[in-house]
Amino acid sequence: MKFMEQQRFKKRKKPNYKRGLFLVILLAIIIFLWFNAEALITSLFNSKK
């Protein structure tokens, strides 16, 4: 039983830094767009006229 427990704890996945960095950048872009949504929408409609 002790051998199985040791094996289970040794097989820890290494963190995927590229995926984490991608998610952080994506979150930053979403927050930026959320706070500037009104300005972006008004500029889109004003440029068509």
C-alpha angles and dihedrals in degrees: 000000000000091000092055092051092052092050092051093054094045094058097072116151116240113238115260102233096182092056092046092050091048091052092049092051091046091051091050091052092049092050091048091051092045093056093042097041095107094050092046093049094048092048090051093052094042094052093057094057 
